[in-house]
């Protein structure tokens, strides 16, 4: 995948159709805390109430078409040194390195935009091998297993915790 075709930008209401295309796929939302979006009205509402007002949620775009998202959710107060990372991309784009490129872009951006930020954390379900691979390809360090840690889709699940510090180096692209 030519990384120059990939960009990150804020969501717009005009993304509703593209957003619905990937957010309506149960395979995409399987590990997400939010449920599959089932209608254009629901897509518009989600964009309006969640994605657009979020402090740092960006659309992963391929030639300016929304194909996924990356969210960096900074903590507040004494915890503002830390933020949580989440992401998803449409199934037709799995395995192409798009999320890896987008996450590297996001990591570079957020450490500049949030001067108090020192640590990014990614929580990944044990079964979600693809997401683990993305974090590792960017340079996140797997710190350990958090047993029965995350509640998702009606059950409490084991999660791996990954981190990336402001002082860490991203893994360079292989040619």
Buried (B, 14 or more C-beta within 10 A) or exposed (E): EEBEEBBBEEBEEEBBEBBBBBBBBEEBBBBBEEEBBEEEEBBBEBBEEEBBEBEBBBBBBBEEEBBBBBBBBBBEEEEBBBBBBBBBBBEEBEEEBBBBBBBBBBBEBBBEEBEEBBBBBBBBBEEBEEBBBBBBBBBBEBEEEBEEBBEBEEEEBEBBBBBBBBEBEBEEEEE
